[in-house]
Amino acid sequence: MKVYYWIEPVKIGTKRLELFTAVSSSRLIMSGLDDKEKLLNQLHTIVRRYLPEYEVTEQKEPNLDIIKEFQEYFNGERRNFTFSLWQLGTQFQLRVWRALLDIPYGQTCSYSDIAEQIGCLKGQRAVGLANNKNPLGIVVPCHRVIGKNGHLVGYASGLGNKSMLLDLENRRAE
């Protein structure tokens, strides 16, 4: 059994970035815009913890359909993804990540909103930590979570990328 990852150059507006995807059995396990080594290390950690019998291999073909949907999203042609997800995390992380999936395209909410939604009223920091560990960046839209004061805070791929994704969605949502 294998997990196939790929790094694909993408363009978001005028910015050129690298999209990291990892799939197994046609389900997305991990995605993000970040440093290749950091994401690859995170993938190996996830596989060791949750899929120890799996082998990690670099291969583009199993990721092609997923990459296509990401490119459509970055081009403003797609608001929702249709591929299957394989979410691997703790029970608390999975609760937070499911709540993130309810945030509509082009909208934001706060960490405390998510904490309240999952019944963990004083769990804003725990929600922030779960967001930071979200292996399905963009698809599970942790970039849509902002500080209660409306400011951008925390994003594993950097606040510049968070701002860029929110701007992309806000332009398309109008």
Residue pairs with C-beta under 8 A, 6 or more apart in sequence:
1 24
1 51
1 53
1 54
1 55
2 24
2 54
2 55
2 56
2 57
3 22
3 23
3 24
3 29
3 43
3 47
3 51
3 54
3 55
3 56
3 57
4 22
4 23
4 24
4 57
4 58
4 59
4 61
4 62
4 63
5 20
5 21
5 22
5 23
5 30
5 40
5 43
5 56
5 57
5 58
5 59
5 63
6 20
6 21
6 22
6 58
6 59
6 60
6 63
6 67
7 18
7 19
7 20
7 36
8 18
8 19
8 21
8 60
8 63
8 67
8 70
9 16
9 17
9 18
9 19
10 16
10 17
10 18
10 19
10 70
10 71
10 74
11 17
11 74
12 74
12 164
12 165
12 168
13 164
13 168
15 164
17 33
17 161
18 33
18 36
19 31
19 32
19 33
19 67
19 70
20 30
20 31
20 32
20 33
20 34
20 36
20 39
20 40
21 28
21 30
21 31
21 63
21 66
21 67
21 70
22 28
22 29
22 30
22 31
22 43
22 56
22 63
23 29
23 62
23 63
23 66
24 51
24 54
24 86
25 86
26 62
26 65
26 83
26 84
27 83
27 84
27 85
27 86
28 66
28 83
28 84
28 85
28 86
28 136
28 139
29 43
29 46
29 86
29 88
29 135
29 136
30 39
30 42
30 43
30 46
30 135
30 136
31 66
31 70
31 135
31 136
31 137
31 138
31 139
32 39
32 135
32 137
32 138
32 156
32 157
33 137
33 138
33 157
33 161
34 137
34 156
34 157
34 158
34 161
42 135
43 56
43 135
44 56
46 88
46 135
47 54
47 56
49 88
50 88
51 88
60 67
65 83
66 83
69 78
69 81
69 82
69 83
70 138
72 78
73 79
73 81
73 138
74 168
76 168
76 171
76 172
79 105
79 172
80 105
81 139
85 136
85 139
85 140
87 94
87 97
87 135
87 136
87 140
88 135
89 97
89 130
89 133
89 135
92 126
92 130
93 130
93 133
93 134
95 118
96 114
96 118
96 126
96 127
96 130
96 131
96 134
97 130
97 134
97 136
97 140
99 114
99 117
99 118
100 114
100 131
100 134
100 140
100 141
100 142
100 144
100 145
101 140
101 141
102 117
103 109
103 141
103 144
103 145
105 169
105 172
105 173
106 169
106 170
106 172
106 173
107 144
107 173
108 144
108 145
108 146
108 166
109 144
109 145
109 146
110 124
110 145
110 146
110 147
110 148
111 124
111 125
111 127
111 128
111 131
111 145
111 147
111 148
112 124
112 127
112 148
114 127
114 145
115 121
115 122
115 123
115 124
115 126
115 127
118 127
120 126
120 127
124 148
127 145
128 153
128 154
131 142
131 145
131 154
131 156
132 154
132 156
134 140
134 142
134 156
137 143
137 156
137 157
138 165
142 155
142 156
143 155
143 161
143 162
143 165
143 166
144 166
144 169
146 152
146 153
147 153
152 159
152 162
152 163
152 166
153 159
155 161
155 162
